[in-house]
Amino acid sequence: MNLFDNLVAEAEALLPETIALRRDIHAHPELGNDLPRTQRVVVEALEGLGLSVVRGKSLSSVVAVLDSGRPGPTVLLRGDMDALPMHEDNDFEFRSTVENAMHACGHDAHVAMLVSAAHLLVQRRDQLTGKVVFMFQPGEEGHGGAAIMIDEGVLEIAGTPDFAFAIHQSPSLPNAMIATRGGTLMASSDEITVTVTGKGGHASSPYLSVDPIPVACEMVLAMQTMITRRIDAFDPAVVTIAHIAAGTTSNVIPEKAMIHGTIRTVSAKNREYVRHQLRQVCEGLASAHGVAVDVDVRLGYPVTVNNHEAAIFARDLMDRVMGPGRSIEMSNPVMGAEDFSYILEKVPGAMVFLGTCPEGVNFFEAAPCHSNLMVMDEAAMSTGVALYAAVALEKNRGSAFVS
């Protein structure tokens, strides 16, 4: 019997339960690392499977282990659980019931797919060797939940994983296809806050003050010039200043101005270089204009780097399970960031994007992740369930893999 016989059909048979779980979580989104309801729903959905289930200590994580009882590799499969702090403007019946919280990135689908994959793999326990770790993770949206779970022992709970795998849905890709690449898949993301301090005064007499606002404006423009003049276009960086704050009224020159944004790079080298250059630009302009400046860079997620062989493995496996032509090799990284990067720093593996473009919509025009109108084709989740299960089945029968 072929290892993948009936796998797709079994995943499709689970689709009603997968959709129901996804909709339940979608209607009740929770933010950050504290997701008590979502944690409870996941634990309940795993009941009766004979898995070893452990809840997180300092966050609402769930780690479930499927032990085949036979020696073999350990495979980690991850699904993130948290929502975004934003209002949902869709009008379907399972839209968010929580003000300013929405599953606009599809983490609800990730959870549902991973739960159904657990059900499918339990049914095929006799085809497994080793262990499968199902990692249900809070706090991906900027809260570093993966790093906390590492600190709490997710990589030791069933022995150090030999392979790690994650799926991220995307309406911006053709439906039920996957896309990935070896090497850098997603960017790092760091947060920059620059506080410019001058001398306040009357708007009619700027010469008696030291106005921090035009200096801050110069800094914003100089940052963009620095990116275009100092950074290799083939090792790109993006600096976005998304928040500027200064002053209280029209006729007062304030003492302080603040600029706030993000730095994204696709290599560790440029991550460090850009931080250094931004500090130099801001301090140089501050000196030229006679103001004080404080440049604070808060390190966020590192670059997400797929193991090259793991990315090829995932694409080949997709074509074997779902049929040829169902995978896409990405030519460039995505400038968004992911805390699965922390897992991939320690375990060889890969993340892939699963296309969930709604039927009848051009994927170039579909509302993307993080949109208040994001909608996904739920039928594509059966593909994600089958792929999660196929990765574990293939790896846990000891298929060749070079890290």
C-alpha positions as CSV (number, residue, x, y, z in Angstrom):
1,M,0.0,0.0,0.0
2,N,1.3,3.4,-1.0
3,L,2.0,5.6,2.1
4,F,-0.3,8.3,0.7
5,D,-3.1,6.2,-0.6
6,N,-6.5,7.8,0.4
7,L,-4.7,10.6,2.3
8,V,-6.4,13.4,0.3
9,A,-9.7,11.7,0.5
10,E,-9.3,11.3,4.3
11,A,-8.4,15.0,4.7
12,E,-11.4,15.9,2.6
13,A,-13.7,13.7,4.7
14,L,-12.5,15.7,7.8
15,L,-13.2,19.1,6.0
16,P,-16.6,19.7,7.7
17,E,-15.0,19.3,11.2
18,T,-12.0,21.4,10.0
19,I,-14.3,24.2,8.8
20,A,-16.4,24.1,12.0
21,L,-13.4,24.5,14.2
22,R,-11.9,27.3,12.1
23,R,-15.2,29.2,12.2
24,D,-15.6,28.8,16.0
25,I,-12.1,30.2,16.5
26,H,-12.6,32.9,13.9
27,A,-15.8,34.1,15.7
28,H,-13.9,34.3,19.1
29,P,-10.5,35.7,18.4
30,E,-7.9,36.3,21.1
31,L,-4.8,38.4,21.1
32,G,-1.2,37.9,22.1
33,N,0.0,35.1,24.4
34,D,-3.1,34.8,26.6
35,L,-5.6,32.8,24.6
36,P,-7.6,30.8,27.3
37,R,-10.6,30.1,25.1
38,T,-8.6,29.1,22.1
39,Q,-6.4,26.8,24.2
40,R,-9.5,25.2,25.7
41,V,-11.1,24.6,22.3
42,V,-7.9,23.0,21.0
43,V,-7.5,20.7,24.0
44,E,-11.1,19.7,23.6
45,A,-10.6,19.0,19.9
46,L,-7.7,16.7,20.7
47,E,-9.5,14.7,23.4
48,G,-9.8,11.0,22.8
49,L,-6.8,10.8,20.4
50,G,-4.5,9.2,22.9
51,L,-2.0,12.1,22.7
52,S,0.2,13.4,25.5
53,V,-1.0,17.0,25.9
54,V,0.8,19.7,27.8
55,R,-0.4,23.3,28.4
56,G,2.0,26.2,28.5
57,K,3.0,27.8,31.8
58,S,3.4,31.5,31.0
59,L,1.3,31.5,27.8
60,S,-1.8,29.6,26.5
61,S,0.1,27.2,24.3
62,V,-0.8,23.5,23.7
63,V,1.8,20.9,22.8
64,A,0.5,17.4,21.9
65,V,2.7,14.4,21.2
66,L,1.9,11.4,19.2
67,D,4.2,8.6,20.1
68,S,4.2,5.6,17.7
69,G,5.9,3.4,20.3
70,R,8.7,2.6,17.8
71,P,12.1,4.3,17.5
72,G,12.4,6.9,14.8
73,P,12.6,10.6,14.0
74,T,10.7,13.3,15.8
75,V,8.8,15.7,13.5
76,L,7.4,19.0,14.8
77,L,4.3,20.5,13.1
78,R,3.4,24.1,14.1
79,G,0.1,26.1,14.0
80,D,-0.1,29.6,15.4
81,M,-3.3,30.6,17.2
82,D,-3.5,34.4,17.9
83,A,-5.5,37.1,16.1
84,L,-4.8,40.7,15.2
85,P,-5.9,43.8,17.1
86,M,-8.2,45.2,14.3
87,H,-11.9,45.4,13.4
88,E,-13.4,42.9,11.0
89,D,-15.6,44.3,8.2
90,N,-16.8,41.0,6.7
91,D,-20.5,40.2,7.1
92,F,-20.6,36.4,7.1
93,E,-22.3,34.7,10.1
94,F,-19.1,33.6,11.8
95,R,-17.3,37.0,11.7
96,S,-15.6,38.2,14.8
97,T,-17.7,38.8,17.9
98,V,-14.9,40.6,19.7
99,E,-14.4,44.3,19.2
100,N,-11.0,45.2,17.7
101,A,-9.9,41.6,17.3
102,M,-9.9,39.6,14.0
103,H,-8.3,36.5,12.5
104,A,-7.1,38.5,9.6
105,C,-4.0,36.4,9.1
106,G,-5.6,33.0,9.0
107,H,-4.2,31.6,12.2
108,D,-7.7,30.1,12.9
109,A,-7.2,28.0,9.7
110,H,-3.7,27.0,10.8
111,V,-5.1,25.6,14.1
112,A,-8.0,23.8,12.4
113,M,-5.7,22.2,9.8
114,L,-3.2,21.0,12.5
115,V,-6.0,19.6,14.7
116,S,-7.4,17.6,11.7
117,A,-3.9,16.5,10.8
118,A,-3.6,15.1,14.3
119,H,-6.8,13.1,13.9
120,L,-5.6,11.8,10.5
121,L,-2.2,10.8,11.8
122,V,-3.7,9.0,14.8
123,Q,-5.7,6.9,12.4
124,R,-2.4,6.0,10.7
125,R,-0.4,5.4,13.8
126,D,0.7,2.0,12.6
127,Q,2.4,3.7,9.6
128,L,4.6,5.9,11.8
129,T,7.8,5.5,13.6
130,G,9.2,8.0,16.2
131,K,7.1,10.9,17.4
132,V,5.0,13.8,16.0
133,V,4.9,17.0,18.1
134,F,1.9,19.3,17.4
135,M,2.9,22.8,18.4
136,F,-0.1,25.1,18.9
137,Q,1.5,28.5,19.5
138,P,0.1,31.8,20.8
139,G,1.7,35.2,20.2
140,E,3.0,35.1,16.6
141,E,1.8,38.6,15.9
142,G,4.7,40.4,17.5
143,H,4.6,38.7,20.9
144,G,7.3,36.1,20.3
145,G,5.3,33.1,21.4
146,A,7.6,30.7,19.6
147,A,10.6,31.9,21.6
148,I,8.7,31.5,24.9
149,M,7.6,28.0,23.9
150,I,11.3,27.1,23.2
151,D,12.2,28.4,26.7
152,E,9.4,26.2,28.1
153,G,10.8,23.2,26.4
154,V,8.9,22.5,23.2
155,L,12.0,21.3,21.5
156,E,12.8,18.9,24.4
157,I,9.4,17.5,25.2
158,A,9.7,14.6,22.8
159,G,13.4,14.7,22.1
160,T,15.0,17.3,19.8
161,P,13.0,17.4,16.6
162,D,14.7,16.1,13.5
163,F,12.4,18.2,11.2
164,A,10.1,21.2,11.7
165,F,7.3,22.2,9.3
166,A,4.7,25.0,9.2
167,I,2.0,26.1,6.8
168,H,0.8,29.7,6.4
169,Q,-2.4,30.3,4.4
170,S,-2.5,33.1,1.9
171,P,-5.4,34.4,-0.3
172,S,-2.8,36.0,-2.5
173,L,-1.8,32.7,-4.0
174,P,-3.7,30.3,-6.3
175,N,-6.1,28.2,-4.4
176,A,-4.8,24.9,-2.9
177,M,-1.2,25.4,-4.2
178,I,1.8,25.9,-2.1
179,A,4.8,28.3,-2.5
180,T,8.1,28.3,-0.8
181,R,11.8,28.6,-1.4
182,G,15.1,27.4,0.1
183,G,17.1,30.0,2.1
184,T,15.5,33.2,3.2
185,L,11.8,33.0,3.1
186,M,10.8,36.0,5.2
187,A,12.5,39.1,6.6
188,S,13.6,40.1,10.0
189,S,11.5,42.8,11.7
190,D,12.9,45.3,14.2
191,E,11.2,48.3,15.7
192,I,12.8,51.7,15.7
193,T,11.8,54.7,17.9
194,V,13.7,58.0,17.5
195,T,13.0,60.8,20.0
196,V,14.3,64.2,19.0
197,T,14.5,66.8,21.8
198,G,14.9,70.5,21.1
199,K,13.6,73.6,22.9
200,G,10.0,74.6,23.0
201,G,8.6,78.0,22.3
202,H,6.2,80.3,20.5
203,A,5.3,79.4,16.9
204,S,5.9,83.1,15.9
205,S,9.5,83.0,17.1
206,P,11.2,79.8,16.0
207,Y,14.6,81.5,16.3
208,L,14.1,81.5,20.1
209,S,13.4,77.8,20.1
210,V,15.0,74.7,18.7
211,D,12.2,73.1,16.7
212,P,12.5,69.3,16.7
213,I,9.8,68.8,14.0
214,P,11.7,69.7,10.8
215,V,14.7,67.8,12.1
216,A,12.5,64.7,12.6
217,C,11.1,65.2,9.1
218,E,14.7,65.4,7.7
219,M,15.5,62.2,9.5
220,V,12.6,60.3,7.9
221,L,13.7,61.4,4.4
222,A,17.3,60.7,5.1
223,M,16.5,57.2,6.2
224,Q,14.9,56.5,2.8
225,T,17.8,58.0,1.0
226,M,20.2,55.9,3.1
227,I,18.4,52.7,2.1
228,T,18.6,53.5,-1.7
229,R,22.2,54.7,-1.6
230,R,23.9,52.4,1.0
231,I,22.0,49.1,0.7
232,D,22.7,46.5,-2.0
233,A,19.5,46.1,-4.0
234,F,20.0,42.4,-4.2
235,D,20.1,42.1,-0.4
236,P,17.3,44.5,0.3
237,A,16.0,46.4,3.3
238,V,12.8,48.2,4.0
239,V,12.5,51.0,6.5
240,T,8.9,52.3,7.1
241,I,8.1,55.1,9.5
242,A,4.5,54.6,10.2
243,H,4.0,56.9,13.2
244,I,5.1,60.5,13.9
245,A,4.0,62.4,17.0
246,A,4.8,65.9,18.1
247,G,3.1,68.9,19.6
248,T,-0.3,69.7,21.1
249,T,-1.6,72.7,19.1
250,S,-0.9,75.1,16.2
251,N,0.9,77.9,17.9
252,V,3.4,76.1,20.2
253,I,6.7,74.7,19.1
254,P,7.0,71.5,21.1
255,E,10.1,70.3,22.9
256,K,10.0,66.8,21.5
257,A,9.1,64.9,18.3
258,M,9.0,61.1,18.0
259,I,9.2,58.9,14.9
260,H,8.4,55.3,15.1
261,G,8.6,52.4,12.5
262,T,10.0,49.1,11.4
263,I,13.2,47.8,9.8
264,R,13.0,44.7,7.6
265,T,16.0,42.9,6.1
266,V,16.6,39.5,4.5
267,S,20.0,38.9,5.9
268,A,21.6,39.0,9.3
269,K,24.5,41.1,7.9
270,N,22.2,43.9,6.6
271,R,20.1,43.7,9.7
272,E,23.1,44.8,11.8
273,Y,24.3,47.3,9.1
274,V,21.0,49.0,8.7
275,R,20.6,49.6,12.4
276,H,24.1,51.1,12.5
277,Q,23.4,53.4,9.5
278,L,20.1,54.6,10.8
279,R,21.7,55.6,14.1
280,Q,24.5,57.4,12.3
281,V,22.0,59.3,10.1
282,C,19.9,60.4,13.1
283,E,22.8,61.4,15.3
284,G,24.5,63.3,12.4
285,L,21.4,65.3,11.6
286,A,20.8,66.0,15.3
287,S,24.3,67.3,15.7
288,A,23.9,69.5,12.6
289,H,20.7,71.1,13.9
290,G,21.6,71.3,17.6
291,V,19.1,68.9,19.0
292,A,19.5,65.8,21.2
293,V,18.4,62.5,19.8
294,D,17.7,59.1,21.3
295,V,17.6,56.1,18.8
296,D,16.1,53.0,20.2
297,V,16.0,49.8,18.2
298,R,14.0,46.9,19.6
299,L,15.0,43.7,18.1
300,G,12.1,41.7,16.7
301,Y,11.9,38.4,14.8
302,P,15.0,37.2,13.0
303,V,15.1,36.3,9.3
304,T,13.1,33.2,8.6
305,V,15.5,30.8,6.8
306,N,14.2,27.6,5.2
307,N,16.7,24.7,4.9
308,H,17.3,24.3,1.2
309,E,16.7,20.5,1.2
310,A,13.6,20.9,3.4
311,A,12.1,23.4,0.9
312,I,12.7,21.0,-2.0
313,F,11.3,18.1,0.1
314,A,8.1,20.1,0.8
315,R,7.5,21.0,-2.8
316,D,8.2,17.5,-4.1
317,L,6.0,16.0,-1.5
318,M,3.2,18.4,-2.4
319,D,3.4,17.3,-6.0
320,R,3.4,13.6,-5.0
321,V,0.4,13.9,-2.7
322,M,-1.8,16.3,-4.6
323,G,-0.6,15.8,-8.1
324,P,2.1,17.4,-10.3
325,G,2.2,21.2,-10.7
326,R,0.8,22.1,-7.3
327,S,3.9,23.8,-5.9
328,I,5.6,27.0,-6.8
329,E,9.2,27.9,-6.2
330,M,9.3,31.5,-5.0
331,S,11.9,33.7,-6.6
332,N,12.1,36.2,-3.8
333,P,11.5,36.3,-0.1
334,V,8.5,38.0,1.5
335,M,9.3,41.1,3.5
336,G,6.9,40.1,6.3
337,A,8.3,38.5,9.4
338,E,7.5,35.2,11.3
339,D,8.5,33.9,14.7
340,F,8.7,30.3,13.3
341,S,12.2,31.7,12.5
342,Y,13.2,30.9,16.1
343,I,12.3,27.2,15.5
344,L,14.2,27.1,12.1
345,E,17.3,28.6,13.8
346,K,17.5,25.4,15.9
347,V,15.8,22.7,13.7
348,P,16.1,22.0,10.0
349,G,12.8,22.5,8.3
350,A,10.6,24.7,6.2
351,M,7.6,26.9,6.1
352,V,5.3,27.0,3.1
353,F,2.5,29.3,2.0
354,L,-0.8,27.6,1.1
355,G,-3.0,29.4,-1.5
356,T,-6.5,30.0,-0.2
357,C,-7.8,32.5,-2.8
358,P,-11.6,32.6,-2.8
359,E,-13.3,31.0,-5.8
360,G,-14.0,33.4,-8.6
361,V,-11.5,36.0,-7.3
362,N,-8.2,36.9,-9.0
363,F,-5.5,36.2,-6.4
364,F,-3.8,39.4,-7.4
365,E,-6.9,41.3,-6.3
366,A,-8.0,39.2,-3.2
367,A,-8.0,40.9,0.1
368,P,-4.6,39.9,1.6
369,C,-3.5,38.8,5.0
370,H,-4.0,41.6,7.6
371,S,-6.9,43.1,5.6
372,N,-10.1,43.9,7.5
373,L,-11.8,42.1,4.5
374,M,-9.6,39.0,4.4
375,V,-11.6,36.0,3.2
376,M,-10.2,32.5,2.5
377,D,-11.5,29.5,0.5
378,E,-12.0,27.1,3.4
379,A,-12.0,24.0,1.0
380,A,-8.2,24.6,0.6
381,M,-7.7,23.6,4.2
382,S,-8.1,19.9,3.2
383,T,-4.9,20.4,1.2
384,G,-3.1,21.8,4.3
385,V,-4.4,18.9,6.4
386,A,-3.1,16.3,3.9
387,L,0.3,18.1,3.6
388,Y,0.8,18.3,7.3
389,A,0.0,14.6,7.6
390,A,2.2,13.7,4.6
391,V,5.2,15.5,6.1
392,A,4.9,13.5,9.3
393,L,4.3,10.2,7.5
394,E,7.2,10.6,5.1
395,K,9.7,11.9,7.7
396,N,8.6,9.3,10.4
397,R,9.3,6.4,8.2
398,G,13.0,7.5,8.1
399,S,13.1,9.1,4.6
400,A,16.5,10.5,3.7
401,F,17.1,14.0,4.7
402,V,20.3,16.0,4.9
403,S,20.4,19.0,7.1
